[in-house]
Amino acid sequence: MATKKKKEQTYIERDVSWMYFNHRILQESQKENVPLLERLSFLGIYSNNLDEFFRVRMASLNRLLESDNKSIKKQHDSIRKTIATINKLNTSFSQEYTEAIESVFASLEKHDIRLLDEKHLNDEQKAFLKNFFLEKLNGYTNPIWFSKIDDIGKLEDNRIYLLIKKTEKGGLLLKPNSELALIKLPDRETGRFIKVPSSDGYDNIMYLDDVVRFCLPLIFIGFAPSTFEAYSFKFTKDAEMEMDNDSDYGVLQKIAKGVSSRRHGEPVRLIYDRQMPKDMKKKLMSKMNVDKLDASLASSRYQNHKDLMKFPDCGHVELKYPKWKPIFRSEFLGENSVLDLIRSKDQFIHVPYHSFDSYIRVLREAALMPEVKSIKTTLYRLAKDSKVVKALICAARNGKKVTAVVELLARFDEESNIKWSKRMQEEGINVIYGVEGLKIHSKLLYIESKKGNIACIGTGNFHEGNAKIYTDYLMMTARPNVVSEVKKVFEFIDRPFAPFRFKELMVSPNSMKRRIIQLINNEIKNAKAGREAWIKIKINHITEPDVVSKLYAASQAGVKVDIVIRGNCSLVAGVEGLSENIHAVGIIDRYLEHSRILIFCNGGANKYFIGSADWMPRNLLNRIEVLAPVYDDDMKRDLMRTVDYGLADTTNGRIVDGNGSNIIQPVVGDRPFRSQEELYNAYEAEMKAEQNSNS
């Protein structure tokens, strides 16, 4: 139902809309029909997202407030309001988060899994922890006297620290001697959760924080007998890298230097145990140099809840989602050449429903086939042990000319990308670092072959890890009109300021925004002429002001606009007289919705596109992105089904209307509809039908 809203609410600030998105993840963790260990995982995802948000977005807002630029100074009041709104939401959600964690752990006890702290241990467990200290912790828990620290903000951020008060046990006439010390928890070496001996029929888990608390007398062994108090905190730094563009460093060296500079960023958020005594908190704050504009939040005893994503299951598989084994489409299981198959008909996979190994087979075959002359690909993020890179190295060793365009500025993956770049260069691969000032976000593969060239266009990274949890499409085609333009994109990367024109592909910053506006205008024209007119979109973010305004114009003209959106959404759907024909739904489920799909009615001759670009200023104006047309009828049907299933989701689909309430869509019919489960079941049924027809 359309609702009346104030005019100023017709554009939601990007960062406020992001808070609403992350709240949907928190809400998913509170659903009783979600398995308990998956609820813990959602709580970990929420926490991890929030850390990155403060490192990047809140840091950027604070940096803008420090700017002396006249045009930016005019926005200072608006920026302050945005920061105040975010902090207000964060405080509210933090309380909700604490209650959610307590609820999940209370429910886990009913399944014989419980948390123990250092005060509730039997003799066997105490002996276990003393041995654990000697074998695992000793040498990793090195205290620093608080008095010797000039600025805590110079330490590594997003780690858990214990602020410890050590008080010597004295006689009645002696004044206790207290000192403060700091310990960084060695969670990367030992894990955050330690399983201790079972008791009373329970599997017992301890936070590493409490294990260290128990071991404090062993850590400070050799000193006079003392009592200890320990309170946790963590802080988040500005993650923006400082780049010296005037230096003589090469691109690779500049990025490596920038990654190093990030470690010296300013703290932007402090979270601490609310039980920390006032005098200890005051001393901590004084050495953090926390500005009044930065976020300081009293929290629970435990910080860095992203570790909940790795909480041990203790063998309770029934408390997790049932496994959905990735499906191999029959086309990729045959003995014939998959490259020949693509030349005869467009192919596609939809991960994680389909196995990413189908794409690895394409790469591997290209690396071996004598007729393949060269391979070019863009690489934005890479898996730790990348099969993609190994296939490219195999191709280079087999005499193919291999070019890899590596985006060194893929945030938080810079170090990994630098490592792989060096390895590929050592193996004879031509590594290109792209265009300074234009992040290369497109997902492309070009295979030059004597038997016919092939291109692959994706919505997500060529990354085996992502392909297990991100929903993404990968189209493989030999259509000359599309393949030739994919080749042209690589030429555009080499010469970004040359006058390239694309007819089939939408390429940013070249012409993508203009062509998207044209497609929406075409629907507006058809609606005004009384013809069928609608738009269906599956996308991650919509914040580009001109696109938002154009979608409003489409709604007012009578165009039905249906959107499946994961994250930032600056438009407000369902506003009478403005957007009553716009319906948006956000889905949070076991897989991260990531594919970008655009479908335009086009007067009945529907147009389909997939690609890497969201509708944000950065994607349409400041990155090299690609959206490709889809011509294969089978893939068109699949894309339409995916979008329609998302729009029909009444289990995990929440209405996105700009007010952050995130209400789950009402059930239609006799049962709730869960889009991801229905999609997997459909793909599985198709696989079985193909197997039966071939048997």
NORSUL-V185117 format. One record per residue. N is the residue number from 1. RES is the residue in one letter. OMEGA is omega in radians with two decimals (none if undefined). BURIAL is # if it has 24 or more other C-alpha atoms within 12 Angstrom, else .. D_CENTER is the distance of its C-alpha to the mean C-alpha in whole Angstrom. Layout:
N:RES:OMEGA:BURIAL:D_CENTER  N:RES:OMEGA:BURIAL:D_CENTER
This chain:
1:M:3.12:.:32  2:A:3.14:.:32  3:T:3.10:.:32  4:K:3.14:.:33  5:K:3.11:.:31  6:K:-3.07:.:32  7:K:-3.08:.:32  8:E:3.14:.:30  9:Q:-3.11:.:27  10:T:3.01:#:27  11:Y:-3.13:#:24  12:I:3.11:#:21  13:E:-3.07:#:20  14:R:-3.02:#:16  15:D:3.04:#:15  16:V:3.11:#:17  17:S:3.09:#:16  18:W:3.10:#:12  19:M:3.09:#:14  20:Y:3.11:#:15  21:F:-3.10:#:12  22:N:3.09:#:11  23:H:3.09:#:15  24:R:3.09:#:14  25:I:3.10:#:12  26:L:3.11:#:15  27:Q:3.12:#:17  28:E:-3.14:#:16  29:S:-3.09:#:17  30:Q:-3.12:#:20  31:K:-3.06:#:22  32:E:3.13:.:24  33:N:3.06:.:24  34:V:-3.14:#:21  35:P:-2.99:#:22  36:L:-3.11:#:22  37:L:3.04:#:20  38:E:3.06:#:17  39:R:3.05:#:17  40:L:3.14:#:17  41:S:3.10:#:14  42:F:3.08:#:13  43:L:3.08:#:14  44:G:3.12:#:12  45:I:3.11:#:9  46:Y:-3.12:#:10  47:S:-3.13:#:12  48:N:3.10:#:9  49:N:-3.10:#:7  50:L:3.08:#:11  51:D:-3.12:#:12  52:E:3.13:#:9  53:F:-3.13:#:11  54:F:3.12:#:14  55:R:-3.01:#:14  56:V:-2.98:#:13  57:R:3.14:#:14  58:M:3.08:#:17  59:A:3.13:#:18  60:S:3.12:#:18  61:L:3.11:#:20  62:N:3.12:#:23  63:R:3.10:#:23  64:L:3.12:#:24  65:L:3.13:#:27  66:E:-3.06:.:28  67:S:3.07:.:29  68:D:3.12:.:33  69:N:-3.04:.:32  70:K:-3.11:.:34  71:S:3.12:.:32  72:I:-3.13:.:29  73:K:3.10:.:31  74:K:-3.11:.:32  75:Q:-3.01:.:29  76:H:-3.14:.:29  77:D:3.12:.:30  78:S:-3.14:.:27  79:I:3.12:#:25  80:R:3.11:#:26  81:K:3.11:.:26  82:T:3.13:#:22  83:I:3.14:#:22  84:A:3.11:.:25  85:T:3.14:#:23  86:I:-3.12:#:19  87:N:3.09:#:21  88:K:3.10:.:23  89:L:-3.10:#:21  90:N:3.11:#:19  91:T:3.12:.:22  92:S:-3.12:.:23  93:F:-3.13:#:20  94:S:3.10:#:20  95:Q:3.10:.:23  96:E:-3.14:.:22  97:Y:3.14:#:19  98:T:3.12:#:22  99:E:3.14:.:24  100:A:3.13:#:22  101:I:-3.13:#:22  102:E:-3.14:#:25  103:S:-3.11:.:26  104:V:-3.13:#:24  105:F:3.06:#:25  106:A:3.11:.:29  107:S:3.12:.:28  108:L:3.12:#:27  109:E:3.11:.:31  110:K:3.08:.:32  111:H:3.03:#:31  112:D:2.98:.:32  113:I:-3.12:#:29  114:R:3.05:#:30  115:L:3.00:#:29  116:L:2.98:#:32  117:D:-3.02:#:32  118:E:-3.09:#:34  119:K:-3.06:.:37  120:H:-3.09:.:37  121:L:3.02:#:38  122:N:-3.05:.:41  123:D:3.14:.:43  124:E:-3.13:.:41  125:Q:3.09:#:38  126:K:3.11:.:39  127:A:3.12:.:41  128:F:-3.08:.:38  129:L:3.07:#:36  130:K:3.09:#:38  131:N:3.10:.:38  132:F:3.10:#:34  133:F:-3.08:#:35  134:L:-3.05:.:38  135:E:-3.00:.:36  136:K:-3.00:#:32  137:L:-3.05:#:32  138:N:-3.11:#:35  139:G:3.09:.:34  140:Y:-3.12:.:30  141:T:-3.05:#:31  142:N:-3.10:.:33  143:P:2.99:#:34  144:I:3.12:#:34  145:W:-3.05:.:37  146:F:-3.11:#:36  147:S:-3.11:.:39  148:K:-3.10:.:38  149:I:3.11:.:34  150:D:-3.06:.:35  151:D:-3.13:.:31  152:I:-3.13:#:28  153:G:3.10:#:26  154:K:3.12:.:27  155:L:-3.13:#:25  156:E:-3.10:#:22  157:D:-3.12:#:19  158:N:2.97:#:17  159:R:3.13:#:19  160:I:3.10:#:22  161:Y:2.98:#:25  162:L:2.99:#:28  163:L:-2.94:#:31  164:I:2.98:#:34  165:K:3.13:#:38  166:K:-3.09:#:40  167:T:-3.13:#:44  168:E:3.09:.:47  169:K:-3.13:.:49  170:G:3.08:.:52  171:G:-3.09:.:56  172:L:-3.08:.:57  173:L:-3.10:.:58  174:L:3.08:.:56  175:K:-3.11:.:53  176:P:3.12:.:49  177:N:-3.09:.:48  178:S:3.05:.:44  179:E:3.08:#:41  180:L:3.10:#:37  181:A:-3.10:#:35  182:L:3.05:#:31  183:I:3.01:#:30  184:K:-3.10:#:26  185:L:-3.13:#:25  186:P:-3.04:#:25  187:D:3.14:#:22  188:R:3.13:.:21  189:E:-3.01:.:24  190:T:-2.97:#:25  191:G:-3.08:#:22  192:R:-3.07:#:21  193:F:-3.09:#:23  194:I:3.11:#:27  195:K:-3.14:#:29  196:V:-3.06:#:33  197:P:-3.14:#:36  198:S:3.08:.:36  199:S:3.09:.:38  200:D:3.13:.:40  201:G:-3.11:.:38  202:Y:2.83:.:35  203:D:-3.02:#:32  204:N:3.12:#:31  205:I:3.05:#:28  206:M:2.91:#:28  207:Y:3.06:#:25  208:L:3.11:#:26  209:D:-3.09:#:27  210:D:3.04:#:30  211:V:3.13:#:31  212:V:3.09:#:31  213:R:3.13:#:33  214:F:-3.04:#:35  215:C:-3.11:#:36  216:L:3.09:#:37  217:P:3.10:#:40  218:L:3.14:#:40  219:I:-3.13:#:37  220:F:-3.13:#:40  221:I:-3.12:.:43  222:G:3.08:.:46  223:F:3.07:.:46  224:A:3.12:.:48  225:P:-3.03:.:47  226:S:2.93:#:45  227:T:-3.04:#:43  228:F:2.91:#:39  229:E:-3.11:#:36  230:A:-3.11:#:33  231:Y:-3.05:#:30  232:S:2.98:#:26  233:F:2.98:#:24  234:K:3.08:#:21  235:F:-3.09:#:20  236:T:-3.14:#:18  237:K:2.95:#:18  238:D:-3.08:#:18  239:A:3.14:#:16  240:E:-3.12:#:17  241:M:3.02:#:19  242:E:-3.11:.:23  243:M:3.09:#:24  244:D:-3.05:.:28  245:N:-3.13:.:29  246:D:-3.10:.:32  247:S:-3.14:.:33  248:D:3.14:.:34  249:Y:2.98:.:31  250:G:-3.08:.:29  251:V:-3.10:#:26  252:L:-3.12:#:25  253:Q:3.12:.:26  254:K:-3.12:#:25  255:I:3.12:#:21  256:A:3.11:#:22  257:K:3.12:#:24  258:G:3.09:#:22  259:V:3.12:#:19  260:S:-3.12:.:22  261:S:-3.14:.:23  262:R:-3.11:#:20  263:R:-3.13:#:21  264:H:3.12:#:24  265:G:-3.13:#:22  266:E:3.05:#:23  267:P:3.13:#:22  268:V:3.13:#:20  269:R:3.07:#:20  270:L:3.06:#:22  271:I:-3.05:#:22  272:Y:3.10:#:25  273:D:-3.10:#:27  274:R:3.10:.:29  275:Q:-3.14:.:32  276:M:3.14:#:32  277:P:-3.05:.:36  278:K:-3.10:.:36  279:D:3.10:.:38  280:M:3.13:#:35  281:K:-3.14:#:33  282:K:3.12:.:35  283:K:3.10:#:35  284:L:-3.10:#:31  285:M:-3.11:#:31  286:S:3.13:.:34  287:K:3.05:#:32  288:M:-3.07:#:28  289:N:-3.08:#:30  290:V:-3.14:#:28  291:D:-3.13:.:28  292:K:3.14:.:29  293:L:-3.13:#:26  294:D:-3.08:#:24  295:A:3.04:#:22  296:S:-2.94:#:24  297:L:3.01:#:24  298:A:-3.03:#:26  299:S:-3.10:#:24  300:S:-3.12:#:25  301:R:-3.02:#:26  302:Y:3.12:#:23  303:Q:3.12:#:20  304:N:-3.11:#:17  305:H:3.04:#:16  306:K:3.13:#:13  307:D:3.11:#:15  308:L:3.08:#:16  309:M:-3.11:#:14  310:K:3.14:.:16  311:F:-3.09:#:19  312:P:-3.10:#:22  313:D:3.11:#:23  314:C:3.11:#:27  315:G:-3.11:.:28  316:H:-3.12:.:27  317:V:3.14:.:25  318:E:3.14:.:26  319:L:3.09:#:24  320:K:3.06:#:21  321:Y:3.01:.:20  322:P:-3.08:.:23  323:K:2.99:.:22  324:W:-3.11:#:21  325:K:3.12:.:22  326:P:-3.05:#:21  327:I:3.00:#:24  328:F:3.02:#:26  329:R:-3.02:#:27  330:S:-3.13:#:31  331:E:-3.08:#:31  332:F:3.11:#:29  333:L:-3.10:.:31  334:G:-3.11:.:34  335:E:-3.13:.:37  336:N:-3.12:.:37  337:S:3.11:.:35  338:V:3.08:#:32  339:L:3.06:#:32  340:D:3.12:#:35  341:L:3.13:#:34  342:I:3.12:#:31  343:R:-3.12:#:34  344:S:-3.11:.:36  345:K:3.08:.:33  346:D:3.10:#:29  347:Q:3.10:#:27  348:F:2.94:#:23  349:I:3.12:#:21  350:H:-3.12:#:18  351:V:-0.01:#:16  352:P:-3.13:#:15  353:Y:3.05:#:19  354:H:-3.09:#:20  355:S:3.08:#:20  356:F:3.12:#:19  357:D:3.05:#:22  358:S:3.09:#:24  359:Y:3.10:#:22  360:I:3.10:#:23  361:R:3.10:#:26  362:V:3.14:#:27  363:L:-3.09:#:26  364:R:3.13:#:28  365:E:3.10:#:31  366:A:3.14:#:31  367:A:-3.04:#:31  368:L:-3.00:#:34  369:M:-3.10:#:36  370:P:-3.07:.:39  371:E:3.13:.:38  372:V:-3.08:#:35  373:K:-3.09:#:36  374:S:3.11:#:32  375:I:3.05:#:29  376:K:-3.14:#:26  377:T:2.98:#:22  378:T:-3.11:#:19  379:L:-3.11:#:17  380:Y:3.03:#:13  381:R:-3.09:#:12  382:L:3.10:#:14  383:A:-3.11:#:14  384:K:3.12:.:16  385:D:-2.87:.:19  386:S:3.01:#:19  387:K:3.12:#:21  388:V:3.14:#:20  389:V:3.14:#:22  390:K:3.09:#:25  391:A:3.11:#:26  392:L:3.09:#:26  393:I:3.08:#:28  394:C:3.13:#:30  395:A:3.14:#:31  396:A:3.13:#:32  397:R:3.11:.:34  398:N:3.02:#:36  399:G:3.08:.:37  400:K:3.03:#:34  401:K:-3.03:#:33  402:V:3.08:#:29  403:T:3.10:#:27  404:A:3.07:#:23  405:V:-3.04:#:22  406:V:3.09:#:19  407:E:-3.09:#:17  408:L:-3.10:#:17  409:L:3.00:#:15  410:A:-2.92:#:12  411:R:3.13:#:11  412:F:3.05:#:11  413:D:-3.07:.:12  414:E:-3.09:#:15  415:E:3.12:#:17  416:S:-3.12:#:16  417:N:3.07:#:17  418:I:-3.14:#:20  419:K:-3.12:#:21  420:W:3.12:#:21  421:S:3.13:#:23  422:K:-3.14:#:26  423:R:-3.13:.:26  424:M:3.11:#:26  425:Q:3.12:#:29  426:E:-3.11:.:31  427:E:3.06:#:31  428:G:3.09:.:32  429:I:3.09:#:29  430:N:-3.10:#:29  431:V:3.11:#:26  432:I:-3.09:#:25  433:Y:3.00:#:23  434:G:-2.96:#:23  435:V:3.12:#:24  436:E:-3.13:#:24  437:G:3.11:.:23  438:L:3.11:#:21  439:K:-3.12:#:17  440:I:-3.04:#:17  441:H:-3.13:#:15  442:S:-3.09:#:17  443:K:-2.98:#:17  444:L:2.98:#:20  445:L:3.09:#:23  446:Y:3.14:#:27  447:I:3.10:#:29  448:E:-3.04:#:33  449:S:3.09:#:36  450:K:-3.11:.:39  451:K:-3.11:.:39  452:G:-3.07:#:36  453:N:-3.07:#:33  454:I:3.06:#:30  455:A:3.02:#:26  456:C:3.12:#:23  457:I:-3.07:#:21  458:G:3.05:#:17  459:T:-3.11:#:14  460:G:-3.03:#:12  461:N:3.02:#:12  462:F:-2.92:#:15  463:H:-3.06:#:13  464:E:3.13:#:15  465:G:3.10:#:12  466:N:-3.06:#:9  467:A:3.07:#:13  468:K:-3.07:#:13  469:I:3.13:#:10  470:Y:3.04:#:9  471:T:-3.10:#:12  472:D:3.04:#:13  473:Y:3.03:#:17  474:L:-3.14:#:19  475:M:3.14:#:22  476:M:-3.03:#:25  477:T:3.02:#:28  478:A:3.13:#:32  479:R:-3.03:#:33  480:P:-3.09:.:34  481:N:3.10:.:33  482:V:-3.08:#:30  483:V:-3.12:#:30  484:S:3.14:#:32  485:E:3.01:#:30  486:V:3.07:#:27  487:K:-3.12:#:29  488:K:3.09:#:30  489:V:3.11:#:26  490:F:3.05:#:27  491:E:3.09:#:30  492:F:3.09:#:28  493:I:3.09:#:26  494:D:-3.08:.:29  495:R:-2.99:.:31  496:P:-3.10:#:28  497:F:3.04:.:31  498:A:-3.05:.:34  499:P:3.11:.:34  500:F:3.05:#:32  501:R:-3.13:.:32  502:F:3.13:#:30  503:K:-3.11:.:32  504:E:-3.09:#:30  505:L:2.90:#:26  506:M:-3.04:#:25  507:V:3.02:#:24  508:S:0.06:#:22  509:P:-3.04:#:23  510:N:-3.01:#:27  511:S:-3.00:#:27  512:M:-3.09:#:24  513:K:-3.13:#:24  514:R:-3.09:.:28  515:R:3.05:#:28  516:I:3.09:#:25  517:I:3.12:#:28  518:Q:3.14:.:31  519:L:3.10:#:29  520:I:3.10:#:29  521:N:3.13:#:32  522:N:3.09:#:34  523:E:3.10:#:33  524:I:3.13:#:34  525:K:-3.13:#:37  526:N:3.14:#:37  527:A:-3.14:#:37  528:K:3.12:.:40  529:A:3.10:.:42  530:G:3.12:.:42  531:R:3.09:.:40  532:E:-3.11:#:37  533:A:3.09:#:34  534:W:3.10:#:30  535:I:3.03:#:26  536:K:-3.04:#:24  537:I:2.90:#:20  538:K:-2.94:#:17  539:I:3.12:#:14  540:N:-3.03:#:11  541:H:2.97:#:12  542:I:3.12:#:16  543:T:-3.08:#:18  544:E:-3.00:#:20  545:P:-3.12:#:23  546:D:3.11:.:26  547:V:3.08:#:24  548:V:3.13:#:23  549:S:-3.12:#:27  550:K:3.08:#:28  551:L:3.04:#:26  552:Y:3.12:#:28  553:A:3.11:#:31  554:A:3.12:#:31  555:S:-3.11:#:31  556:Q:3.11:#:34  557:A:3.13:#:35  558:G:3.09:#:35  559:V:3.08:#:32  560:K:-3.10:#:30  561:V:3.11:#:26  562:D:-3.02:#:24  563:I:2.90:#:20  564:V:-3.02:#:17  565:I:-3.10:#:14  566:R:-2.92:#:11  567:G:-3.06:#:10  568:N:3.09:#:13  569:C:-3.10:#:16  570:S:3.09:#:19  571:L:3.13:#:22  572:V:-3.10:#:24  573:A:2.99:#:25  574:G:3.12:#:28  575:V:-3.10:#:30  576:E:3.13:.:34  577:G:-3.12:#:35  578:L:-2.99:#:32  579:S:-3.10:#:29  580:E:3.12:#:31  581:N:3.11:#:30  582:I:3.08:#:26  583:H:-3.12:#:24  584:A:-3.14:#:21  585:V:3.09:#:19  586:G:-3.07:#:15  587:I:2.99:#:14  588:I:-3.10:#:13  589:D:-3.05:#:14  590:R:3.08:#:13  591:Y:3.07:#:11  592:L:3.13:#:8  593:E:-2.99:#:10  594:H:-3.06:#:9  595:S:3.07:#:13  596:R:-3.09:#:15  597:I:3.08:#:18  598:L:3.10:#:21  599:I:3.14:#:25  600:F:-3.10:#:28  601:C:3.08:#:31  602:N:3.09:#:33  603:G:-3.14:#:36  604:G:3.06:.:36  605:A:-2.95:.:35  606:N:3.05:#:31  607:K:-3.11:#:29  608:Y:3.07:#:26  609:F:2.94:#:23  610:I:3.09:#:19  611:G:-2.95:#:17  612:S:-2.90:#:14  613:A:2.88:#:15  614:D:-3.12:#:14  615:W:3.08:#:17  616:M:3.11:#:16  617:P:-3.10:#:19  618:R:-3.11:#:17  619:N:-3.04:#:16  620:L:-3.03:#:20  621:L:-2.98:#:22  622:N:3.12:#:20  623:R:2.97:#:18  624:I:-3.10:#:20  625:E:3.13:#:18  626:V:2.92:#:20  627:L:-3.05:#:21  628:A:3.07:#:23  629:P:3.09:#:26  630:V:-3.11:#:26  631:Y:-3.08:#:30  632:D:-3.07:#:30  633:D:3.13:.:31  634:D:-3.14:.:30  635:M:3.08:#:26  636:K:3.14:#:27  637:R:-3.13:.:28  638:D:3.13:#:25  639:L:3.13:#:22  640:M:3.12:#:25  641:R:-3.12:#:25  642:T:-3.14:#:21  643:V:-3.13:#:21  644:D:3.10:#:24  645:Y:3.12:#:23  646:G:-3.14:#:19  647:L:-3.09:#:22  648:A:-3.03:#:24  649:D:3.11:#:22  650:T:3.08:#:24  651:T:-3.09:#:22  652:N:-3.13:#:18  653:G:-3.13:#:19  654:R:-3.11:#:19  655:I:3.13:#:21  656:V:-3.06:#:19  657:D:3.04:#:22  658:G:-3.13:#:21  659:N:3.05:#:23  660:G:-3.13:#:20  661:S:3.04:.:22  662:N:-3.13:#:20  663:I:3.10:#:23  664:I:-3.13:#:22  665:Q:-3.14:#:24  666:P:3.14:.:28  667:V:3.06:.:29  668:V:-3.12:.:31  669:G:-2.98:.:34  670:D:-3.14:.:34  671:R:3.07:.:31  672:P:-3.11:.:27  673:F:3.14:#:25  674:R:-2.94:#:22  675:S:-3.09:#:20  676:Q:3.12:#:18  677:E:3.14:#:21  678:E:3.10:#:24  679:L:3.14:#:22  680:Y:3.13:#:22  681:N:3.14:.:26  682:A:3.12:.:27  683:Y:3.13:#:25  684:E:3.12:.:27  685:A:3.11:.:30  686:E:3.12:.:30  687:M:-3.12:#:30  688:K:3.12:.:33  689:A:3.10:.:35  690:E:3.13:.:35  691:Q:-3.14:.:36  692:N:-3.13:.:39  693:S:-3.13:.:40  694:N:-3.08:.:40  695:S:none:.:42
